[in-house]
Amino acid sequence: MAVRVIALANQKGGVGKTTTAINLAACVAAAGRRVLLIDLDPQCNATSGIGVEQAPGRSIYAALLGETKLADLVKETRIANLRIVPSELDLAGAEIDIARAERYLHKLNDALKPVHEQNMYDFVFIDCPPSLGILTMNALTAAQSVIIPIQCEYYALEGLSVISRLLEQVRDGGANPRLELEGILMTMYDGRTNLSGQVVEEVRSHFADKIYENVIPRNVRLSEAPSFGVPAVEYDASCTGAVAYRKFAKEFLRRADHKAAGAQPQPTPQPTPPAPQPAPNPPPAP
């Protein structure tokens, strides 16, 4: 199977993008696929969240400038089949340095060429910064598709329309004609509120074939896991957040495998509600 490069992007922060990148990468690796996670965010949250220490000069910065090979920056993680290109705070300077170069939108794509040529991984996931700057634009130019995690709140709908238009501009403008929307993942779902359900239905009405059936609930374990440097699916495998991410990863792989085979993905079967129980017979009259 050819390498699939997938960016996780949303210009709005706090939507669960990095949490999704870490846990999706861990689940896909656990399924036996070769995975590379690229932390393209100078905040380094994916790096620390996967248990890798930051080190000066070990981010993708130099590879974007053509000063080193991406393969020399890859680090092992504690998870089998999962490797990472970590980030560092200095990566923020790449926004300025890359802008001065020719073909500045294609620097990440150029750095990834050996990965494609040598078929080193099955999936490359790129955790983008929460902005629409040059780093994110490089990710969109290098990726075949994009996963957009969005929070189940009203303002997330506005952000979704912004990044959807950006994808169209990148594709139609010629920077990356192959770019497509891989899927939309609803995060921080709260079943106790009507708003969460309304937002999901609103997104589904516009992106019925792209929204994932599985949603990620609000769960404190998802917030705790990064402080221990492990994905939530390892930190507490039985918590509702971890269970949801494993289900999402299975849905993601099912769609990806169908796409690789040239078939249309089949909808995820919905659970059948239990049949109503017959009312008990009334007691005999005295």
Protein Blocks (a to p, Z undefined) as FASTA:
>chain_A
ZZdddddddfbghkommmmmmmmmmmmmmnopacddddfbfnlmmmmmnopacdehiamk
lmmnopacfklmpccdfbehiacddddfklmmmmmmmmmpghkllmmmmmmmmmmmnopa
fbdcddddddfbfklmmmmmmpmbdcdddddbfklmmmmmmmmmmmmmmmmnomammbcc
fbacdehiafkbmklmmmmmmmmmmmmmlpcfbdcdddfklmmmmmnopafklmmmmbmk
lmmmmmmmmmmmmmmmmmmnopacddddddddddddddddddddZZ
